[in-house]
Structures are given as C-alpha cells and as structure tokens.
Amino acid sequence: MSAAIARPALLRRALPALRNSNNSLLPVLPSRSFSSTLLRTSPPNTSSPTPDYATPDPSRPTHFGFETVTEAEKRERVAGVFTSVAESYDRMNDLMSFGWHRIWKDHFVSSLNPGFFPLTSSPDPRTAPQHILDIAGGTGDIAFRMLHTAHVINQNPNVSVTISDINPAMLSVGKQRAQSQLPASQQAVLNFVEANAENLTSTKPLGASPDAPTQKIPDESVDLYTVAFGIRNFSNIPAALREAHRVLKPGGIFACLEFSKADKYPLFNEIYKRWSFGAIPLIGQLVAGDRDSYQYLVESIERFPSQEEFRDMIVDAGFVVGGKGYEDLTGGVAAIHKGMKPRRV
Ligand SMILES: C[S@@+](CC[C@H](N)C(=O)[O-])C[C@H]1O[C@@H](n2cnc3c(N)ncnc32)[C@H](O)[C@@H]1O
C-alpha cells in the first residue's frame, strides 16, 4: 500500500467512513481523538526483496490440514472435500456447531447492514444501489441473509448479490435452495459464479460449458466483499486478499467471518478443542459417511492464523482497519475481520 495512506489528512478523511452507529460498516471507534492505535495501515513499502506470496504458484508449499502439500494439490483436495460434503453441508453445520453458525452469520450480516449505504454519493442511502460479492459463498447462507436484510428490513430493492465459489457442487445446492426459499424479486438479483477467489479475472456463470469464455470481475466494481468460513481453505490467502482489493471500489468494504483462536480462555479452549477433534470427525462419519473431510475441516481451523496475524495480512493487502481490526465471537471460536479500501485523495 502506498505510503500516502499514512498521511494524517487522509486518515482524518477515512475516519467517518469507519464510524459505527448501528448503520456502520466497521467496528465502533471511541470518540476520543484519533491516534495510530485506532487505525492500522500497512507501513510504507520499503521494497524489500520478500517473496511475492500474492502471486499464485501451483508448486509452492502450503498446508492441507496438518499436511504440507503444494498450492495446486491443496486446491484439488479442498475441491474434493466440498464436493463430498455439499449435500450434507447445511445439516452438518447445524450439528457440529449446535446451530451457533446461524447466530454468527446473522450477526455478521447485521453488522454490515446491507441496503443502508451511508457512504454513497446517491441522495438517499436507503435506495442507493449496492453490489455485494459473496466469495466462497457455498450454499448461499450469507447471500440469502444479505438479500433479506437489504430488501426486506432496509426496503432497498437496488441491492444485488453475486455468490461466487470454486465448487459447482456447493453452488448447485445453493441455487436449488434459492429457487425454493427466495421470492422472485430476490432471485432476480442473485447470480451464481464459479471462480477461484485467488483469481477473479477468470470466472464463469454456474453451469456454463467448459469451453465458454471466462469473464473478469472488473476492477473497482464491488461495494461489499464478504467471505464466510471460506478463506482458511484457500491455497494462497494473500492472492485472494489482493483480488478483493482489486475488485472493491475505493471506500468498499472487505468483511470476513472465519473460525479463529479461543486461546484467551484456556479452559474453554481446551473443551472446545476436545469437542472439535473428538466429535466432529465422528459426527462426519456417522451422519455424512465422510470422516476424512471433517478431519480436514477441524485441522484447517487449527492451522488458520490468529486474529492479529490475519488482521496484519489484511492491512498488508492495502486495507485500513478500525480499532484492533477484528471482533471475537464466542470467545474467539470465530472472528469477524473488516477492512476498507482507502478512498483516493
Ligand atoms: C465452509 S464452506 C462456506 C460456505 C458459506 N460461505 C457458508 O458460510 O456457509 C467453504 C467454501 O469455500 C469454497 N472454497 C474453497 N476454496 C476456494 C477458493 N479458492 N475460491 C473460492 N471458493 C473456495 C468451498 O468450495 C466451499 O464452498
């Protein structure tokens, strides 16, 4: 990110955009005077010869659960996991989390308040068009909530959502759910797109033939980018963050809901880990007939960076974050991270 981002004038201009008063996009900032502890930006680029992790490299090592594999192999094996779990995914989510994932998703979406768009240049923020890109959107849980909040609660019909996922099996379940659960007005503004989050220059509508031309999600075309329980499965997270930054408009918001670390509460953390590693693969075996996929899911949670490490990756990708940059849910079992693509000076 440019060193100019750290200039006080720009920070002052960015501050109102980060303010939260029920209709906000970013966590609450205290009203005391602004200081560098309240808004994080990446340090000036010193051009150090660090490896370019944001450029995908199929042969670079990464991890698949506790195993070390190449980026290409991880992509293939993650695809296998989600193809295998697609049909049982929604039922298993409820069983594994005792329904808590619904509460986290509700909170995530209401904290973003889609449909009320105070940063718009339109005269009325309640009718302003807003385009939401739900990455790794799977079977549609986040996208459906976004549409409900925008169209029904905020009464803004000018909000559209693209659900994007690398896995057509997950998207197909999502499309069937949309057809059976959403009113026609919401189905009309919902698109399903096959794409690898690490490269949004090459996407296809769900169901397009293999030789159909690919499409690029244009630069600066998205108002709100969401990713829920998806990013830990990516082979190259910096590449995905770079793509998020590319497709977002200046002032647009990156928002991520992901499993995280509950280690601030050691006893609770111990019980949670015993449950995860002991029960979840077993439930996967009994209910979905697939122990290995659910073993991967718990291992991938364990391998995901801490709240602070992930926050720093978001800042490194060029976003500004308010406060500490994340919100813990259920003691840190999950966390919400948000960042804003800076507006131009
Ligand atoms: C645990 S599911 C989450 C689905 C949905 N967001 C939710 O919260 O219910 C993770 C999703 O990430 C998708 N995924 C994994 N790697 C991906 C990638 N590189 N690009 C896009 N989607 C990916 C999987 O196909 C799967 O649908």
The ligand as an SDF file (V2000), in Angstrom:
LIG
                    3D

 27 29  0  0  0  0  0  0  0  0999 V2000
  -17.1520  -23.9740    4.7080 C   0  0  0  0  0  0  0  0  0  0  0  0
  -17.7760  -23.5180    3.1280 S   0  0  0  0  0  0  0  0  0  0  0  0
  -18.5250  -21.9420    3.4690 C   0  0  0  0  0  0  0  0  0  0  0  0
  -19.7490  -21.6840    2.6490 C   0  0  0  0  0  0  0  0  0  0  0  0
  -20.5520  -20.4420    3.0320 C   0  0  0  0  0  0  0  0  0  0  0  0
  -19.7730  -19.2260    2.8970 N   0  0  0  0  0  0  0  0  0  0  0  0
  -21.0890  -20.5410    4.4340 C   0  0  0  0  0  0  0  0  0  0  0  0
  -20.6940  -19.7480    5.2800 O   0  0  0  0  0  0  0  0  0  0  0  0
  -21.9200  -21.4100    4.6950 O   0  0  0  0  0  0  0  0  0  0  0  0
  -16.2910  -23.0800    2.3110 C   0  0  0  0  0  0  0  0  0  0  0  0
  -16.4570  -22.8020    0.8290 C   0  0  0  0  0  0  0  0  0  0  0  0
  -15.2290  -22.3050    0.3100 O   0  0  0  0  0  0  0  0  0  0  0  0
  -15.1260  -22.7160   -1.0290 C   0  0  0  0  0  0  0  0  0  0  0  0
  -13.7480  -22.5480   -1.4980 N   0  0  0  0  0  0  0  0  0  0  0  0
  -12.6580  -23.2370   -1.1140 C   0  0  0  0  0  0  0  0  0  0  0  0
  -11.5680  -22.7890   -1.7670 N   0  0  0  0  0  0  0  0  0  0  0  0
  -11.9810  -21.7860   -2.5810 C   0  0  0  0  0  0  0  0  0  0  0  0
  -11.3230  -20.9140   -3.4880 C   0  0  0  0  0  0  0  0  0  0  0  0
  -10.0050  -20.9770   -3.7020 N   0  0  0  0  0  0  0  0  0  0  0  0
  -12.0550  -19.9890   -4.1360 N   0  0  0  0  0  0  0  0  0  0  0  0
  -13.4030  -19.9070   -3.9310 C   0  0  0  0  0  0  0  0  0  0  0  0
  -14.0820  -20.7030   -3.0860 N   0  0  0  0  0  0  0  0  0  0  0  0
  -13.3890  -21.6340   -2.4060 C   0  0  0  0  0  0  0  0  0  0  0  0
  -15.5920  -24.1570   -0.9650 C   0  0  0  0  0  0  0  0  0  0  0  0
  -15.9180  -24.6810   -2.2230 O   0  0  0  0  0  0  0  0  0  0  0  0
  -16.7850  -24.0490   -0.0100 C   0  0  0  0  0  0  0  0  0  0  0  0
  -17.9820  -23.8410   -0.6900 O   0  0  0  0  0  0  0  0  0  0  0  0
  1  2  1  0
  2  3  1  0
  2 10  1  0
  3  4  1  0
  4  5  1  0
  5  6  1  0
  5  7  1  0
  7  8  2  0
  7  9  1  0
 10 11  1  0
 11 12  1  0
 11 26  1  0
 12 13  1  0
 13 14  1  0
 13 24  1  0
 14 15  1  0
 14 23  1  0
 15 16  2  0
 16 17  1  0
 17 18  1  0
 17 23  2  0
 18 19  1  0
 18 20  2  0
 20 21  1  0
 21 22  2  0
 22 23  1  0
 24 25  1  0
 24 26  1  0
 26 27  1  0
M  CHG  2   2   1   9  -1
M  END
$$$$
